[in-house]
């Protein structure tokens, strides 16, 4: 607000959550923010709203998308946005070319987990960010205009050299509840699959969250594979990053659809990863 003028609520018509306002770097009358539309529903889809204070107008950007916007960062030109979006168990980065005239988007990073975008002050499509996966902890990287990605840090390399880690994390899918596709992760034991291995069958909480392709400091799949376990982690119905309909599907169904997916996912794993010792399974 201008000094001396009363404070004005610009989102009071929406009784659901509005959060993370961010002003344009080139126009003090413009800001974007994330917005829910369903009151009291923490797993509702976050959409991006563009507010113009001089016109007192709001526009929903990418209104036809079914993925939740995790974060948005202005490009220095004041016309473009970097968007962090959960997409099929990765946190990817899209570039919204022009918020005014062209709502086309370019996918810049399509795997792993990317956060904390800091754009170059003058060079478009150039930024530093943090990136991690199920196989490697977080480090800082540079994304350049030519689409190259360069690591800027290598923290913990010496420490990680002292431990045995699995070198692969595989996505797999199967027919789950309601005869719909459900996805999961398979991380083999760090010592390989040459001999029978017990299974650690991990179940995420939320329940409307996901096992992401990310290095967790709480539930780290590698901590199980390093001890000789095969790891299976199912993103059952209700998990995020697979579209809002998939997330919403367990409303009133917490005890049914996820449980069915977990049973079917375990059956799939035991059938398809033959090295797993089905007599030694722990959840």
HURA-V500222 format. One line per field, one symbol per residue. phi: phi as a letter, one per 20 degrees, with the letter a starting at -180 (. if undefined). Layout:
phi: ???
//
This chain:
phi: .fgneffceecffdeefcblfbfffcbfedbdbebeddfmdfdffededdddffdlccceelfefddeeeaccffgfmdccececfblmcdecdcefbfedcefcdeecdbmcdblfcfffceflcadadbbbfdbffbdcdddgemfccfdcbgmgffffececfdbcdebcbedglldfcdbdcdfgfeodfbgcfddeecfepfecbeefbeeecdefffeffenefccceefgofendoffffffegmcgedffffffffffgffffddfffefecccd
//
